């Protein structure tokens, strides 16, 4: 799976696509493969405030439940309602099945996230353990 160069990534396996002061957030293809069949996505409320590295929801699969961590701080401006009835869309294409959009409160936080190349190196090392 190719990881989009325009995205930034976290070591907790979320991706973020920034467009000005707004961003879309989802989980990576590596994460959905590790989880297996996704059966539920806990979505935050529109208008809620996220803090970088803090839990904002969860993804439940047939194997386990994993927390979702905010890759950046800001206010939730939209959630992907399709995931409430079709969470398996993340398994189909994790990099287009966004979870939420965020109005960034600290755009400078993006600079500390991993590039696609760095993320792929990270998961290669993680998979080797």
Backbone as a chain_set.jsonl record, in Angstrom:
{"seq": "XXXXXXXXXXXXXXXXXXXXXXXXXXXXXXXXXXXXXXXXXXXXXXXXXXXXXXXXXXXXXXXXXXXXXXXXXXXXXXXXXXXXXXXXXXXXXXXXXXXXXXXXXXXXXXXXXXXXXXXXXXXXXXXXX", "coords": {"N": [[0.843, -1.179, 0.0], [0.593, 2.133, -0.899], [1.523, 5.045, 0.781], [0.025, 8.137, 0.994], [1.891, 10.936, -0.048], [1.173, 13.502, 0.595], [0.006, 13.409, 3.06], [0.419, 13.472, 6.66], [1.695, 11.536, 9.399], [1.116, 9.584, 12.426], [2.768, 7.843, 15.136], [0.898, 6.353, 16.318], [-0.636, 5.472, 14.342], [-2.471, 7.11, 12.919], [-3.595, 9.184, 10.24], [-3.24, 12.47, 8.799], [-4.536, 14.966, 6.776], [-3.77, 18.014, 5.679], [-5.259, 21.105, 4.838], [-4.79, 24.206, 4.49], [-6.088, 25.77, 7.271], [-7.631, 23.709, 8.028], [-8.211, 20.166, 8.48], [-8.307, 16.7, 7.559], [-8.805, 13.625, 9.216], [-7.823, 10.262, 9.722], [-7.41, 6.655, 9.986], [-4.493, 4.672, 9.351], [-3.629, 2.507, 6.551], [-2.024, 0.439, 7.438], [-2.872, 0.272, 10.118], [-5.599, -0.492, 9.829], [-5.24, -2.985, 8.64], [-3.924, -4.326, 10.7], [-5.903, -4.342, 12.648], [-7.991, -5.821, 11.508], [-11.273, -6.904, 10.487], [-13.28, -4.139, 10.704], [-15.814, -3.126, 12.885], [-17.091, -1.11, 14.252], [-17.023, 2.403, 14.755], [-16.233, 4.855, 16.971], [-17.325, 8.033, 16.998], [-16.365, 11.459, 17.474], [-18.144, 14.332, 18.855], [-19.461, 16.931, 16.813], [-18.003, 20.085, 17.067], [-16.669, 19.565, 19.363], [-13.587, 19.802, 21.229], [-10.34, 18.881, 20.389], [-7.282, 17.633, 21.695], [-3.891, 17.485, 20.958], [-2.425, 14.28, 20.76], [-4.182, 13.167, 22.589], [-6.869, 10.942, 23.456], [-9.616, 10.594, 21.252], [-11.641, 9.005, 20.391], [-12.656, 5.698, 19.312], [-11.846, 2.622, 17.598], [-13.421, -0.299, 16.753], [-12.813, -3.677, 16.177], [-13.201, -7.066, 14.944], [-11.223, -8.285, 16.293], [-10.208, -6.563, 18.354], [-10.36, -3.531, 20.389], [-9.333, -0.306, 19.642], [-7.921, 2.726, 20.751], [-8.308, 6.041, 19.423], [-6.065, 8.594, 18.631], [-5.578, 12.072, 18.725], [-3.93, 13.638, 16.085], [-3.381, 16.301, 16.008], [-4.223, 19.472, 17.521], [-7.462, 21.014, 17.918], [-10.754, 22.04, 16.735], [-13.537, 19.986, 16.193], [-15.093, 19.897, 13.128], [-16.615, 18.407, 11.411], [-17.926, 15.084, 11.1], [-17.501, 11.802, 9.763], [-20.306, 10.566, 8.912], [-21.066, 8.329, 7.488], [-19.53, 6.254, 8.421], [-20.808, 5.411, 10.708], [-22.791, 3.649, 9.957], [-21.508, 2.073, 8.139], [-18.825, 1.012, 8.926], [-16.892, -0.606, 7.831], [-15.887, 0.593, 5.599], [-13.456, 1.702, 6.139], [-11.757, -0.495, 6.067], [-11.883, -1.03, 3.373], [-10.716, 1.185, 2.006], [-8.55, 2.791, 3.643], [-7.311, 5.262, 3.46], [-9.02, 7.036, 2.233], [-11.307, 6.951, 3.689], [-12.111, 9.034, 5.763], [-12.305, 10.114, 9.19], [-12.912, 12.385, 10.712], [-13.167, 15.982, 10.378], [-11.121, 18.743, 11.153], [-10.702, 21.934, 12.591], [-7.774, 23.463, 12.778], [-6.086, 24.422, 15.721], [-3.517, 24.824, 16.412], [-1.57, 24.993, 14.044], [1.19, 24.636, 13.717], [1.825, 22.262, 14.966], [1.748, 20.233, 13.133], [4.175, 19.981, 11.874], [5.701, 18.295, 13.473], [4.931, 15.751, 12.931], [5.119, 12.506, 11.246], [6.547, 12.037, 7.999], [5.42, 10.487, 4.914], [7.422, 8.723, 4.043], [8.995, 8.448, 6.372], [7.057, 7.303, 8.037], [6.591, 4.851, 6.783], [9.072, 3.637, 7.15], [8.999, 3.454, 9.922], [6.809, 1.653, 10.396], [7.841, -0.585, 9.153], [9.964, -1.22, 10.82], [8.519, -1.627, 13.191], [6.946, -3.811, 12.483], [8.902, -5.713, 12.301], [9.463, -6.448, 14.833]], "CA": [[0.0, 0.0, 0.0], [1.323, 3.395, -0.937], [1.047, 6.038, 1.738], [0.039, 9.432, 0.305], [2.96, 11.864, 0.329], [0.599, 14.753, 1.102], [-0.458, 13.189, 4.426], [1.38, 13.297, 7.75], [1.315, 10.322, 10.132], [1.537, 9.455, 13.819], [3.207, 6.505, 15.516], [-0.311, 5.638, 16.759], [-1.23, 5.02, 13.078], [-3.468, 7.983, 12.318], [-3.093, 10.096, 9.206], [-3.876, 13.78, 8.758], [-4.353, 15.681, 5.517], [-3.98, 19.419, 6.01], [-5.58, 22.045, 3.765], [-4.889, 25.497, 5.179], [-6.28, 25.613, 8.721], [-8.488, 22.556, 8.294], [-7.554, 18.892, 8.236], [-9.06, 15.459, 7.67], [-8.076, 12.642, 10.017], [-8.268, 8.878, 9.604], [-6.386, 5.7, 10.413], [-3.697, 4.227, 8.21], [-3.852, 1.165, 6.008], [-1.348, -0.487, 8.361], [-3.742, 0.111, 11.286], [-6.791, -1.302, 9.5], [-4.793, -4.365, 8.428], [-3.624, -4.898, 12.014], [-7.154, -4.532, 13.386], [-8.883, -6.785, 10.872], [-12.591, -6.382, 10.101], [-13.754, -3.079, 11.592], [-17.262, -3.27, 13.078], [-17.662, 0.071, 14.895], [-16.142, 3.56, 14.933], [-16.773, 5.852, 17.893], [-17.045, 9.35, 16.437], [-16.543, 12.573, 18.414], [-19.23, 15.248, 18.528], [-19.088, 18.161, 16.105], [-17.836, 21.193, 17.999], [-15.793, 19.205, 20.486], [-12.205, 20.236, 21.101], [-9.353, 17.807, 20.509], [-5.941, 18.03, 22.107], [-2.902, 16.599, 20.346], [-2.008, 13.061, 21.472], [-5.228, 12.707, 23.514], [-7.859, 10.047, 22.856], [-10.847, 11.267, 20.82], [-12.616, 8.015, 19.979], [-12.092, 4.351, 19.226], [-12.213, 1.769, 16.468], [-13.605, -1.667, 17.231], [-12.776, -4.706, 15.136], [-13.529, -8.385, 15.474], [-10.086, -8.692, 17.123], [-9.933, -5.724, 19.52], [-10.761, -2.126, 20.35], [-8.162, 0.57, 19.704], [-8.184, 4.155, 20.906], [-7.861, 6.965, 18.385], [-5.365, 9.717, 19.231], [-5.575, 13.252, 17.854], [-2.603, 14.019, 15.59], [-3.222, 17.75, 16.172], [-5.263, 20.099, 18.339], [-8.412, 21.84, 17.192], [-12.186, 21.85, 16.94], [-14.153, 19.088, 15.213], [-16.063, 20.622, 12.3], [-17.471, 17.417, 10.741], [-17.581, 13.673, 11.286], [-17.93, 10.987, 8.624], [-21.49, 9.829, 9.371], [-21.137, 7.037, 6.785], [-18.861, 5.22, 9.219], [-21.724, 4.919, 11.734], [-23.537, 2.512, 9.413], [-20.626, 1.272, 7.273], [-17.439, 1.183, 9.396], [-15.996, -1.416, 7.0], [-15.287, 1.447, 4.562], [-12.046, 1.892, 6.496], [-11.04, -1.669, 5.554], [-11.868, -0.96, 1.914], [-9.696, 2.17, 1.619], [-8.314, 3.553, 4.876], [-6.806, 6.607, 3.215], [-10.102, 7.921, 1.793], [-12.37, 6.884, 4.699], [-11.767, 9.944, 6.845], [-13.139, 9.99, 10.393], [-13.399, 13.708, 11.081], [-12.402, 17.152, 9.946], [-10.709, 19.524, 12.307], [-10.144, 23.268, 12.391], [-6.549, 23.411, 13.576], [-5.822, 25.552, 16.619], [-2.06, 24.965, 16.458], [-1.059, 24.395, 12.794], [2.615, 24.303, 13.821], [1.971, 20.89, 15.464], [1.846, 19.313, 11.998], [5.586, 19.8, 11.558], [6.327, 17.241, 14.277], [4.415, 14.439, 12.526], [5.96, 11.75, 10.324], [6.277, 12.049, 6.552], [5.065, 9.151, 4.409], [8.643, 7.915, 4.03], [9.346, 8.135, 7.763], [6.046, 6.392, 8.573], [6.823, 3.516, 6.22], [10.234, 3.092, 7.864], [8.547, 3.139, 11.276], [6.006, 0.421, 10.427], [8.721, -1.698, 8.776], [10.68, -1.575, 12.054], [7.544, -2.147, 14.145], [6.559, -5.14, 12.025], [10.033, -6.636, 12.469], [9.556, -6.853, 16.248]], "C": [[0.881, 1.231, 0.0], [0.688, 4.366, 0.061], [1.155, 7.41, 1.083], [1.114, 10.366, 0.864], [2.413, 13.146, 0.947], [0.072, 14.628, 2.529], [0.722, 13.235, 5.385], [0.823, 12.182, 8.635], [1.79, 10.368, 11.575], [2.029, 8.027, 14.056], [2.041, 5.686, 16.075], [-1.162, 5.242, 15.55], [-2.459, 5.798, 12.633], [-2.795, 8.772, 11.198], [-3.85, 11.414, 9.312], [-3.52, 14.424, 7.429], [-4.733, 17.125, 5.774], [-4.25, 20.228, 4.743], [-5.822, 23.394, 4.432], [-4.992, 25.284, 6.684], [-7.209, 24.464, 9.056], [-7.75, 21.274, 7.931], [-8.56, 17.753, 8.338], [-8.178, 14.476, 8.415], [-8.683, 11.263, 9.805], [-7.215, 7.959, 10.168], [-5.706, 5.13, 9.173], [-4.094, 2.826, 7.737], [-3.194, 0.118, 6.902], [-2.238, -0.777, 9.574], [-4.946, -0.765, 10.957], [-6.413, -2.749, 9.229], [-4.527, -5.052, 9.754], [-4.898, -5.204, 12.799], [-8.004, -5.656, 12.816], [-10.217, -6.118, 10.556], [-13.117, -5.387, 11.128], [-15.28, -3.139, 11.649], [-17.903, -2.041, 13.715], [-16.604, 1.159, 14.984], [-16.857, 4.54, 15.855], [-16.35, 7.228, 17.394], [-17.21, 10.427, 17.505], [-17.713, 13.438, 17.977], [-18.678, 16.456, 17.772], [-19.056, 19.296, 17.121], [-16.957, 20.856, 19.184], [-14.354, 19.613, 20.175], [-11.278, 19.051, 21.313], [-8.014, 18.399, 20.907], [-4.962, 17.007, 21.552], [-2.488, 15.491, 21.309], [-3.018, 12.553, 22.491], [-6.247, 11.861, 22.753], [-9.111, 10.84, 22.474], [-11.933, 10.295, 20.402], [-11.97, 6.647, 19.956], [-12.583, 3.669, 17.956], [-12.282, 0.349, 17.003], [-13.594, -2.62, 16.039], [-13.171, -6.035, 15.758], [-12.422, -8.887, 16.399], [-9.968, -7.908, 18.419], [-10.561, -4.347, 19.367], [-9.493, -1.301, 20.499], [-8.597, 2.014, 19.859], [-7.668, 4.919, 19.698], [-7.25, 8.174, 19.081], [-5.305, 10.874, 18.237], [-4.153, 13.561, 17.398], [-2.323, 15.509, 15.741], [-4.386, 18.27, 17.01], [-6.203, 20.924, 17.471], [-9.843, 21.489, 17.525], [-12.751, 20.981, 15.825], [-15.227, 19.851, 14.453], [-16.999, 19.683, 11.534], [-17.006, 16.022, 11.127], [-18.135, 12.902, 10.093], [-19.072, 10.078, 9.078], [-21.636, 8.471, 8.686], [-20.541, 5.91, 7.617], [-19.758, 4.66, 10.321], [-22.481, 3.686, 11.248], [-22.668, 1.593, 8.548], [-19.157, 1.439, 7.699], [-16.424, 0.412, 8.556], [-15.381, -0.611, 5.851], [-13.814, 1.714, 4.864], [-11.222, 0.707, 5.996], [-10.9, -1.612, 4.041], [-10.791, -0.004, 1.414], [-9.48, 3.137, 2.781], [-7.918, 4.996, 4.602], [-7.825, 7.541, 2.568], [-11.245, 7.935, 2.807], [-11.984, 7.73, 5.914], [-12.746, 9.78, 7.998], [-13.74, 11.341, 10.776], [-12.6, 14.786, 10.371], [-12.235, 18.05, 11.158], [-10.286, 20.916, 11.852], [-8.964, 23.364, 13.343], [-6.406, 24.643, 14.458], [-4.329, 25.829, 16.724], [-1.453, 24.336, 15.197], [0.416, 23.993, 12.852], [2.843, 22.88, 14.331], [2.199, 19.894, 14.324], [3.31, 19.005, 11.676], [6.263, 18.68, 12.331], [5.864, 15.842, 13.886], [5.312, 13.797, 11.472], [5.557, 11.991, 8.869], [5.892, 10.626, 6.134], [6.28, 8.221, 4.447], [9.034, 7.489, 5.45], [8.346, 7.15, 8.376], [6.277, 4.973, 8.054], [8.053, 2.855, 6.852], [9.83, 2.639, 9.26], [7.768, 1.818, 11.305], [6.827, -0.792, 9.997], [9.496, -2.176, 10.01], [9.728, -2.191, 13.064], [7.124, -3.565, 13.77], [7.647, -6.174, 12.212], [10.153, -7.134, 13.894], [8.548, -7.901, 16.607]], "O": [[1.803, 1.35, 0.806], [-0.535, 4.475, 0.154], [2.239, 7.813, 0.661], [1.229, 10.559, 2.074], [3.1, 13.804, 1.73], [-0.274, 15.635, 3.147], [1.873, 13.061, 4.984], [-0.379, 11.916, 8.623], [2.733, 11.084, 11.914], [1.741, 7.121, 13.274], [2.167, 4.479, 16.283], [-2.274, 4.737, 15.708], [-3.38, 5.233, 12.044], [-1.584, 8.993, 11.212], [-4.957, 11.467, 9.846], [-2.362, 14.428, 7.01], [-5.893, 17.425, 6.057], [-3.578, 20.069, 3.724], [-6.931, 23.683, 4.882], [-4.104, 24.694, 7.299], [-7.547, 24.253, 10.221], [-6.783, 21.296, 7.169], [-9.53, 17.823, 9.093], [-6.956, 14.487, 8.267], [-9.902, 11.115, 9.72], [-6.237, 8.414, 10.761], [-6.282, 5.114, 8.086], [-4.79, 2.082, 8.428], [-3.743, -0.966, 7.101], [-2.35, -1.923, 10.008], [-5.279, -1.676, 11.716], [-7.182, -3.655, 9.553], [-4.861, -6.224, 9.925], [-4.967, -6.197, 13.523], [-8.669, -6.37, 13.566], [-10.278, -4.902, 10.378], [-13.369, -5.743, 12.278], [-15.953, -3.194, 10.62], [-19.129, -1.927, 13.725], [-15.436, 0.882, 15.253], [-17.959, 4.998, 15.551], [-15.162, 7.55, 17.37], [-18.097, 10.324, 18.353], [-18.217, 13.297, 16.863], [-17.58, 16.936, 18.053], [-19.971, 19.446, 17.932], [-16.542, 21.744, 19.929], [-13.963, 19.749, 19.015], [-11.408, 18.312, 22.289], [-7.66, 19.51, 20.512], [-5.183, 15.801, 21.666], [-2.237, 15.723, 22.492], [-2.732, 11.586, 23.197], [-6.456, 12.05, 21.555], [-9.608, 11.649, 23.257], [-13.045, 10.719, 20.088], [-10.884, 6.448, 20.501], [-13.57, 4.068, 17.338], [-11.34, -0.147, 17.62], [-14.272, -2.399, 15.035], [-13.443, -6.116, 16.956], [-12.641, -9.8, 17.195], [-9.669, -8.48, 19.467], [-11.202, -4.041, 18.362], [-8.674, -1.564, 21.38], [-9.522, 2.472, 19.189], [-6.718, 4.5, 19.037], [-7.841, 8.721, 20.013], [-5.018, 10.678, 17.056], [-3.261, 13.728, 18.23], [-1.178, 15.944, 15.621], [-5.399, 17.592, 17.181], [-5.809, 21.462, 16.436], [-10.117, 20.744, 18.465], [-12.475, 21.215, 14.648], [-16.159, 20.387, 15.052], [-18.053, 20.108, 11.061], [-15.835, 15.81, 11.442], [-19.126, 13.31, 9.487], [-18.845, 8.97, 9.565], [-22.259, 7.563, 9.236], [-20.981, 4.763, 7.538], [-19.51, 3.563, 10.821], [-22.779, 2.785, 12.032], [-23.056, 0.46, 8.262], [-18.342, 1.944, 6.928], [-15.236, 0.734, 8.565], [-14.45, -1.084, 5.198], [-13.018, 1.926, 3.949], [-10.093, 0.895, 5.544], [-9.91, -2.092, 3.487], [-10.036, -0.34, 0.502], [-10.147, 4.167, 2.882], [-8.165, 5.869, 5.434], [-7.533, 8.721, 2.37], [-12.072, 8.846, 2.783], [-11.584, 7.205, 6.953], [-13.884, 9.355, 7.799], [-14.919, 11.434, 11.119], [-11.515, 14.543, 9.841], [-13.081, 18.106, 12.051], [-9.593, 21.061, 10.846], [-9.133, 23.349, 14.562], [-6.585, 25.77, 13.998], [-3.92, 26.934, 17.08], [-0.878, 23.25, 15.275], [0.844, 23.105, 12.115], [3.933, 22.336, 14.154], [2.782, 18.831, 14.536], [3.638, 17.895, 11.255], [7.293, 18.165, 11.895], [6.345, 14.854, 14.44], [6.159, 14.462, 10.877], [4.375, 12.13, 8.555], [6.027, 9.683, 6.913], [6.164, 7.061, 4.842], [9.359, 6.327, 5.696], [8.732, 6.267, 9.142], [6.17, 4.007, 8.809], [8.064, 1.643, 7.064], [10.255, 1.583, 9.729], [8.038, 0.96, 12.146], [6.545, -1.91, 10.427], [9.664, -3.377, 10.221], [10.076, -3.169, 13.726], [6.967, -4.421, 14.641], [7.368, -7.372, 12.275], [10.849, -8.114, 14.158], [8.499, -8.343, 17.755]]}, "num_chains": 1, "name": "protein.A"}
